[in-house]
Amino acid sequence: MKFLLTIIGFVCCSLFNRAQIPNNESSFKSYFSEKKDSLDPIEGIWLVSSTQEFYRYDTLYNVDKYPRAAKVAIVHNGKFYDSYNLTGESYDVSFYLTDVKGVYLYKNYFRSTNEYSNTQAVISTAGVMQYTYEFPDEYLRKQFGDSYEVGTRVVNLLTWKKTFPEDANVQGK
């Protein structure tokens, strides 16, 4: 009986924790405003832009630019920072602290192929974070389907600009 109650407690606790994630932009802003004095510099709402460079082996053959690819909220979650789109759904990107202030390890999860992409992300003092990674090969094979060619690489260059809270120099913990 104790085991069953423990399981029910864990399930309820996890559902309660999930319910704590805001589900719209104004709720995220309220959440960050309430915690403004204790936020880490990475926490807040960010505007993400992306430039994707397409290569066949080492020859660049196309560049796609997405100046306003997404608006994303980053929330502290234990040992790491999770990201969410502004409806509260996971953006499948996590950040981890490193020993260097303002430098985070970035991890992007690709659900369709159950793969991760890792790199370092650096936040400048102006509230801008930049990093680059290559899409995993299996992910590209699935995305391109029959048009995939051996030697195809896609490099994603991302720039995140912090839009809220406006004080990009939050000192935090």
C-alpha positions as CSV (number, residue, x, y, z in Angstrom):
1,M,0.0,0.0,0.0
2,K,2.9,2.4,0.8
3,F,4.4,1.6,-2.5
4,L,1.1,2.5,-4.3
5,L,0.8,5.7,-2.4
6,T,4.4,6.6,-3.2
7,I,3.7,6.0,-7.0
8,I,0.5,8.1,-6.8
9,G,2.5,10.9,-5.0
10,F,5.2,10.9,-7.7
11,V,2.6,11.1,-10.5
12,C,0.7,13.9,-8.8
13,C,3.9,15.8,-8.1
14,S,5.0,15.5,-11.7
15,L,1.6,16.6,-13.0
16,F,1.7,19.5,-10.5
17,N,5.2,20.5,-11.7
18,R,4.1,20.4,-15.4
19,A,1.1,22.6,-14.6
20,Q,3.6,25.3,-13.3
21,I,4.8,26.0,-16.8
22,P,3.0,29.1,-18.2
23,N,1.1,28.6,-21.4
24,N,1.1,32.1,-23.0
25,E,3.5,35.0,-23.4
26,S,1.9,37.2,-20.7
27,S,2.0,34.3,-18.2
28,F,5.7,33.8,-18.9
29,K,6.3,37.5,-18.4
30,S,4.4,37.3,-15.0
31,Y,6.5,34.3,-14.1
32,F,9.8,36.0,-14.9
33,S,8.7,39.3,-13.2
34,E,7.9,37.5,-10.0
35,K,11.4,35.9,-10.0
36,K,13.3,38.8,-11.4
37,D,15.7,39.1,-8.4
38,S,16.8,35.5,-8.6
39,L,16.9,34.8,-12.4
40,D,20.1,33.5,-14.0
41,P,21.1,35.5,-17.2
42,I,19.8,32.8,-19.5
43,E,16.3,32.8,-18.0
44,G,13.7,34.8,-19.9
45,I,12.0,35.2,-23.2
46,W,14.2,35.1,-26.3
47,L,13.7,35.8,-30.0
48,V,15.4,33.1,-32.1
49,S,16.7,33.7,-35.6
50,S,18.3,31.0,-37.7
51,T,20.5,30.8,-40.8
52,Q,20.8,27.4,-42.3
53,E,23.7,26.6,-44.6
54,F,23.4,23.6,-46.9
55,Y,26.5,21.8,-48.0
56,R,27.2,18.9,-50.3
57,Y,30.5,17.6,-48.8
58,D,32.3,20.9,-48.3
59,T,30.6,23.0,-51.1
60,L,28.0,25.5,-49.9
61,Y,25.0,25.3,-52.3
62,N,22.2,27.1,-50.5
63,V,21.5,29.4,-47.5
64,D,18.1,29.9,-45.9
65,K,17.5,32.7,-43.4
66,Y,14.8,32.8,-40.8
67,P,15.0,36.2,-39.0
68,R,12.2,35.5,-36.6
69,A,12.2,31.7,-36.4
70,A,10.7,31.4,-32.9
71,K,10.0,33.1,-29.6
72,V,11.2,30.9,-26.7
73,A,11.1,31.0,-22.9
74,I,14.0,29.5,-21.0
75,V,13.2,28.3,-17.4
76,H,15.5,26.9,-14.7
77,N,14.8,23.3,-14.0
78,G,17.1,21.8,-11.4
79,K,20.6,21.3,-12.9
80,F,19.7,22.6,-16.3
81,Y,17.5,25.1,-18.2
82,D,14.6,23.9,-20.3
83,S,13.1,25.9,-23.2
84,Y,9.4,26.2,-24.1
85,N,7.5,27.8,-26.9
86,L,5.1,30.4,-25.6
87,T,2.2,27.9,-25.5
88,G,4.1,26.0,-22.8
89,E,5.1,23.1,-25.0
90,S,8.7,21.9,-24.9
91,Y,11.0,23.4,-27.5
92,D,13.3,20.4,-27.1
93,V,16.3,22.5,-26.3
94,S,18.2,22.4,-22.9
95,F,21.1,24.4,-21.6
96,Y,23.6,23.3,-18.9
97,L,25.9,25.5,-16.8
98,T,29.6,25.3,-17.5
99,D,32.5,26.5,-15.4
100,V,32.7,29.6,-17.5
101,K,30.3,32.4,-16.6
102,G,27.9,33.1,-19.6
103,V,28.9,29.9,-21.4
104,Y,26.3,27.1,-21.5
105,L,26.3,23.6,-23.0
106,Y,23.5,23.5,-25.5
107,K,21.6,20.2,-26.2
108,N,18.9,20.0,-28.9
109,Y,16.7,16.9,-29.0
110,F,15.4,15.7,-32.4
111,R,12.3,13.7,-31.5
112,S,11.8,12.1,-35.0
113,T,15.2,10.3,-34.8
114,N,15.8,10.2,-31.0
115,E,19.1,12.1,-31.4
116,Y,20.8,15.0,-29.8
117,S,23.0,17.8,-31.1
118,N,25.5,19.4,-28.7
119,T,27.5,22.6,-28.8
120,Q,28.4,25.5,-26.6
121,A,26.3,28.7,-26.4
122,V,27.7,32.0,-25.3
123,I,25.7,34.9,-23.9
124,S,27.2,38.3,-24.4
125,T,26.6,41.2,-22.1
126,A,24.1,42.6,-24.5
127,G,21.6,39.7,-24.0
128,V,22.6,38.0,-27.2
129,M,23.4,34.2,-27.3
130,Q,24.9,32.6,-30.4
131,Y,25.9,29.1,-31.3
132,T,26.2,26.8,-34.3
133,Y,25.6,23.1,-34.8
134,E,25.1,20.5,-37.6
135,F,21.9,18.6,-37.9
136,P,22.4,14.9,-37.3
137,D,22.8,12.8,-40.4
138,E,19.9,10.5,-39.6
139,Y,17.6,13.5,-39.1
140,L,18.6,14.9,-42.5
141,R,17.9,11.5,-44.1
142,K,14.4,11.5,-42.7
143,Q,13.7,15.2,-43.5
144,F,14.9,15.0,-47.1
145,G,13.6,11.5,-47.8
146,D,14.3,10.4,-51.4
147,S,16.1,13.6,-52.2
148,Y,18.8,13.0,-49.6
149,E,22.3,12.7,-51.1
150,V,25.3,11.3,-49.3
151,G,27.6,14.1,-48.2
152,T,24.7,16.4,-47.4
153,R,25.3,18.6,-44.3
154,V,23.2,21.4,-42.9
155,V,24.7,23.8,-40.4
156,N,22.3,25.8,-38.3
157,L,23.7,29.2,-37.1
158,L,21.4,30.6,-34.3
159,T,21.2,33.9,-32.6
160,W,19.0,34.4,-29.6
161,K,18.1,37.9,-28.5
162,K,16.7,38.3,-25.0
163,T,13.5,40.3,-25.1
164,F,12.2,39.8,-21.5
165,P,13.1,40.7,-18.8
166,E,14.6,43.7,-20.5
167,D,17.5,43.9,-18.0
168,A,19.7,41.5,-20.0
169,N,22.4,41.9,-17.3
170,V,20.5,40.0,-14.6
171,Q,23.2,38.9,-12.1
172,G,21.2,36.0,-10.7
173,K,22.7,33.2,-8.6
